Amino acid sequence: MLRQVTPGRYDAYEALLRALADPATGQVWMLLWHGQAGSPDAQYGNMEVEGFNYAPCVTSAQELSASGWSRATEVVSGLDAARALYPDHFGLWLNPHAPGGGVGIPWLDLRRLATGLDRQPAGPLRLTEPAIAIPQFYALLTQNAHRTPAVRSLRRAWVQPALGAPYLAIGLDVYDTSPPAVDSVRAMMQQSIGAVPDGLPVSTVAMSDDHDPVAMWLRANSRPFYDREAQAPHAPAAPATGYGYPPPGVTY
């Protein structure tokens, strides 16, 4: 599978990710820069490629021998490696000693491994402002959001995954993540989705998710199409001076 992964072969890359996610096939030998496997001071190696951090590993005992690595290793599942690395924005680099330099898996794809490959779109993602005109849906969604106190604002993006159909993403910024609040936001979406034209996929993303690429793009590149606080009436300004008191800076 590693030999089949070449630029543009996203199908081969996805097959590699699925093999890593499979407990039966996804073991990797993490190269430890410091300490021994299982010890509190164990520390994975670190390599930087084009400004991004990766932890190096090998994919078999034979590859470990070929690598010439002389320090300790730790054998873990691909899922466990992904769960340990992605929160710190570390990727995983497979067989860096191999001809051609091996294959790097960025931290965003490790997040997909850790949370479920089918739950996240396959990258690299192409993200843009939606060009499709669906004013009825946006109007209904805005109306329902105004009636849902947990919602602070809504944003939108058109997402084109490397594999799979493009879809409309709605970014949800909420005040409250308690179960009743989450249920109210889910009901808001269910009440609004009927206004979406047939065949148009719609997904939601939590704006509070610091590791979601769609949420990161929305925060950096879009403005809310619904913003509760911007629509709230402003309280009248307090008078500059009170009755019977001199203006600031004036003394008698």
C-alpha positions in Angstrom: 0.0 0.0 0.0 2.8 2.4 0.8 4.3 1.8 -2.7 0.9 2.6 -4.3 0.6 6.0 -2.6 1.7 8.6 -5.1 0.7 12.2 -5.6 -3.0 12.4 -6.7 -3.7 8.8 -5.8 -6.2 9.6 -3.1 -7.9 6.2 -3.4 -4.6 4.5 -2.5 -4.0 6.9 0.3 -7.5 6.2 1.7 -6.9 2.5 1.5 -3.7 3.0 3.6 -5.6 5.0 6.2 -8.2 2.2 6.4 -5.4 -0.4 6.9 -3.9 1.7 9.7 -7.4 2.0 11.4 -7.8 -1.8 11.3 -6.6 -3.4 14.6 -5.6 -6.5 12.7 -3.3 -4.7 10.2 -2.6 -1.3 11.7 0.4 -1.9 14.0 3.3 0.4 13.8 6.7 0.5 15.5 7.1 4.0 17.0 10.8 5.1 17.1 11.6 6.3 20.6 14.1 9.1 20.9 14.2 8.8 24.7 13.2 6.1 27.2 11.8 2.6 26.9 8.3 1.4 25.8 5.8 1.8 28.6 8.1 4.0 30.7 6.9 7.4 31.9 9.8 9.1 30.2 9.3 7.5 26.8 9.4 10.1 24.1 8.6 9.6 20.4 11.0 10.9 17.8 10.3 14.1 15.9 10.9 15.1 12.3 9.9 18.3 10.6 8.8 18.4 7.0 7.9 21.7 5.3 7.2 23.3 8.7 5.0 20.5 10.1 5.9 18.0 12.8 5.7 14.2 12.4 6.6 11.3 14.7 8.5 8.7 12.7 7.6 5.0 12.7 8.2 1.8 10.7 5.5 -0.7 9.6 7.1 -4.1 10.4 10.0 -5.8 12.2 11.7 -6.2 8.9 11.4 -2.5 8.2 12.8 -1.8 11.6 15.8 -3.9 10.8 16.3 -2.1 7.5 16.0 1.3 9.1 19.1 0.8 11.3 17.3 2.3 14.3 19.4 1.5 17.4 17.2 3.0 20.1 14.1 1.6 21.7 10.7 1.2 19.9 7.1 0.9 21.0 4.6 -1.2 19.1 1.1 0.4 19.0 -2.0 0.3 16.9 -2.5 3.0 14.3 -5.5 4.1 16.2 -3.6 4.6 19.4 -0.8 6.4 17.6 -3.4 8.7 16.0 -5.1 9.5 19.3 -1.9 10.3 21.0 -0.5 12.5 18.2 -3.2 14.6 16.6 -4.2 16.8 19.6 -0.7 18.2 19.6 -0.8 18.7 15.8 1.7 15.9 15.1 1.5 13.7 12.1 2.8 10.2 11.6 5.6 9.4 9.1 5.8 5.8 7.9 9.2 4.3 7.0 11.2 7.5 6.5 14.2 5.3 5.7 12.5 3.7 2.6 13.5 4.7 -1.0 11.6 7.9 -1.8 11.4 8.9 1.9 8.3 7.0 3.0 4.8 8.4 3.4 3.6 11.2 5.8 0.2 11.3 7.3 -0.7 14.8 8.4 -2.3 15.4 11.8 -5.7 16.2 10.3 -5.8 12.8 8.8 -4.8 11.2 12.1 -7.8 13.0 13.6 -9.9 11.3 11.0 -8.4 8.0 12.0 -9.0 8.6 15.7 -12.6 9.8 15.3 -13.7 7.6 12.4 -12.7 7.9 8.7 -16.3 7.9 7.5 -17.3 10.7 9.9 -14.9 13.3 8.4 -14.4 14.3 4.7 -11.3 13.0 2.9 -8.7 15.7 2.5 -7.2 17.8 1.0 -10.4 19.8 1.1 -11.2 22.7 -1.3 -13.2 25.2 0.7 -15.1 28.2 -0.8 -18.1 30.4 -0.2 -21.2 28.6 -1.4 -22.3 29.7 -4.9 -25.6 27.9 -4.9 -28.6 30.1 -4.3 -31.0 28.6 -1.7 -32.5 31.7 0.0 -35.5 29.8 1.3 -33.3 27.5 3.4 -31.1 30.3 4.7 -34.2 32.4 5.6 -35.9 29.4 7.4 -32.6 28.4 9.2 -32.1 32.0 10.4 -35.6 32.2 11.6 -35.3 29.0 13.5 -31.9 30.0 14.9 -33.4 33.2 16.3 -35.9 31.0 18.2 -33.1 28.7 19.5 -31.4 30.5 22.4 -28.3 28.2 22.4 -27.2 29.5 19.0 -24.9 32.5 18.9 -24.1 32.6 15.1 -24.2 30.5 11.9 -21.6 30.4 9.1 -21.5 28.5 5.8 -19.0 27.0 3.4 -18.9 24.8 0.3 -16.7 21.8 0.9 -15.2 19.7 -1.9 -13.4 16.6 -0.5 -10.6 14.8 -2.3 -13.0 11.8 -2.6 -16.8 11.9 -2.4 -19.5 14.4 -3.2 -19.2 18.1 -2.4 -21.6 19.4 0.3 -22.8 22.5 2.1 -21.4 22.9 5.6 -23.1 25.0 8.3 -20.9 26.2 11.1 -22.7 26.2 14.5 -21.4 28.6 17.1 -23.3 28.0 20.4 -23.4 29.4 23.9 -24.2 26.2 25.6 -23.2 22.5 25.0 -25.4 20.9 27.6 -27.6 18.0 26.3 -30.8 20.1 26.2 -29.0 22.8 24.2 -27.5 20.3 21.8 -31.0 18.7 21.3 -32.5 22.2 20.6 -29.8 22.9 17.9 -30.4 19.4 16.4 -34.2 20.2 16.3 -33.4 23.6 14.7 -31.5 21.8 11.8 -34.3 19.2 11.4 -36.9 21.9 11.2 -34.9 23.7 8.5 -33.6 20.9 6.4 -36.9 20.5 4.5 -36.1 23.7 2.6 -33.0 22.3 1.1 -33.3 21.2 -2.6 -33.4 17.4 -3.2 -29.9 15.9 -3.7 -28.0 18.7 -1.9 -26.0 17.2 1.0 -25.8 19.4 4.1 -23.6 18.8 7.1 -22.9 20.7 10.3 -19.6 21.5 12.1 -19.0 22.9 15.6 -17.2 26.2 15.5 -15.7 25.3 18.9 -13.8 22.4 17.4 -10.1 23.5 17.2 -9.1 20.5 15.2 -11.7 20.5 12.4 -10.4 21.9 9.1 -13.8 23.2 8.0 -14.3 25.1 11.3 -10.8 26.5 11.1 -11.5 27.8 7.5 -14.8 29.3 8.6 -13.2 31.1 11.5 -10.5 32.6 9.3 -12.4 33.3 6.0 -16.1 33.7 6.6 -18.5 36.1 8.3 -21.7 34.9 10.0 -24.9 35.0 7.9 -26.8 34.9 11.2 -25.4 36.7 14.3 -27.6 37.0 17.4 -25.5 39.6 19.1 -25.2 41.8 16.0 -29.0 41.7 15.7 -29.7 42.4 19.4 -30.9 45.9 20.2 -28.2 48.0 21.8 -28.9 49.5 25.2 -29.1 53.3 25.2 -25.8 55.0 26.1 -25.6 56.4 29.6 -25.5 60.2 29.8 -22.0 61.6 29.9 -22.8 63.5 33.1 -25.3 62.9 35.8 -27.9 65.5 37.0 -26.4 68.0 39.3 -22.8 67.0 38.6 -20.2 68.9 36.6 -18.9 67.5 33.3 -15.7 65.4 33.6 -12.6 67.5 34.0 -14.5 70.5 35.3 -14.1 71.6 38.9 -15.7 74.4 40.9 
